[in-house]
Amino acid sequence: MEITPQELKARMDAGETFTLLDVREPHELAISRLDGIVSIPMGQVPSRLEEIRSAPAPLVVICRTGGRSGQVCDFLAEKGISASNLLSGMNGWATTVDPSLPTY
């Protein structure tokens, strides 16, 4: 599954809650991040599956441009965990939803 930044923002504005799983590295989070994320770098996802499995649904996976988060969504699907990929990632969020955030 995929969700655009605009769709996610609209659903958040409508009061829906999400678990926002950011799979970027700590140095990337220092550049830009959404409030309330769960930070699990991509390389740690396999060893932290139970933590992810117990997170409240729906789950949206975030990275810089949507590539890594797409791979994580595919991996999670293989493990029976439903997740949506944030298309265009944080750079897409910054350019279409919150231009105050930097892109990189």
C-alpha positions as CSV (number, residue, x, y, z in Angstrom):
1,M,0.0,0.0,0.0
2,E,1.0,3.6,-0.6
3,I,-0.1,6.9,0.7
4,T,0.9,10.4,-0.6
5,P,2.0,13.2,1.7
6,Q,-1.2,15.1,0.9
7,E,-3.4,12.1,1.7
8,L,-1.6,11.5,5.0
9,K,-1.9,15.2,6.0
10,A,-5.6,15.2,5.1
11,R,-6.2,12.1,7.2
12,M,-4.2,13.4,10.1
13,D,-6.2,16.7,9.9
14,A,-9.3,14.6,10.0
15,G,-8.2,13.2,13.3
16,E,-7.0,9.8,12.2
17,T,-4.0,8.5,14.1
18,F,-1.1,6.6,12.7
19,T,2.1,4.9,13.8
20,L,4.7,6.8,11.8
21,L,7.7,4.5,11.4
22,D,10.7,6.5,10.2
23,V,13.4,4.1,8.9
24,R,16.1,6.8,8.3
25,E,19.4,7.1,10.1
26,P,19.8,9.4,13.2
27,H,21.8,11.9,11.2
28,E,18.9,12.2,8.7
29,L,16.4,12.7,11.5
30,A,18.5,15.7,12.6
31,I,17.7,17.4,9.3
32,S,13.9,16.9,9.2
33,R,11.3,14.8,11.0
34,L,7.7,14.6,11.8
35,D,6.4,14.8,15.3
36,G,5.5,11.6,17.1
37,I,7.6,9.2,14.9
38,V,8.9,5.8,15.9
39,S,12.5,5.8,14.8
40,I,13.9,2.4,13.8
41,P,16.7,2.6,11.2
42,M,16.1,0.2,8.3
43,G,18.9,-2.1,9.3
44,Q,17.3,-2.7,12.7
45,V,13.8,-3.5,11.4
46,P,14.4,-7.3,11.2
47,S,15.5,-7.4,14.9
48,R,12.7,-5.2,16.1
49,L,9.8,-6.9,14.4
50,E,7.9,-7.6,17.6
51,E,8.1,-3.9,18.5
52,I,6.7,-3.0,15.0
53,R,4.1,-5.7,15.2
54,S,2.8,-4.3,18.5
55,A,2.5,-0.7,17.2
56,P,-1.0,0.6,16.8
57,A,-2.3,0.4,13.2
58,P,-2.4,1.9,10.7
59,L,1.4,1.9,10.1
60,V,3.0,4.4,7.7
61,V,6.7,3.9,6.9
62,I,8.8,7.0,6.1
63,C,12.3,7.6,4.7
64,R,13.9,10.3,2.6
65,T,12.3,9.7,-0.8
66,G,10.2,6.5,-0.4
67,G,12.7,3.9,-1.6
68,R,13.9,2.5,1.6
69,S,10.4,2.7,3.2
70,G,9.0,0.8,0.2
71,Q,11.5,-1.9,0.8
72,V,10.6,-2.0,4.5
73,C,6.9,-2.2,3.6
74,D,7.6,-5.2,1.3
75,F,9.6,-6.9,4.1
76,L,6.9,-6.3,6.6
77,A,4.3,-7.6,4.3
78,E,6.3,-10.9,4.0
79,K,6.1,-11.1,7.8
80,G,2.3,-10.5,7.9
81,I,2.5,-6.8,8.9
82,S,0.4,-4.3,6.9
83,A,2.1,-1.0,6.3
84,S,1.7,1.9,3.9
85,N,4.7,3.6,2.2
86,L,4.8,7.4,2.3
87,L,5.4,8.1,-1.4
88,S,8.2,10.6,-2.0
89,G,9.1,10.4,1.7
90,M,10.1,13.3,3.8
91,N,11.3,15.2,0.8
92,G,7.9,14.9,-0.7
93,W,6.3,16.0,2.6
94,A,8.6,19.0,2.7
95,T,7.8,20.1,-0.8
96,T,4.0,19.5,-0.8
97,V,2.9,19.8,2.8
98,D,5.4,21.6,5.0
99,P,7.9,23.7,3.0
100,S,9.4,24.9,6.3
101,L,11.2,21.5,6.5
102,P,14.5,21.2,4.5
103,T,15.0,18.7,1.8
104,Y,18.3,16.8,1.3
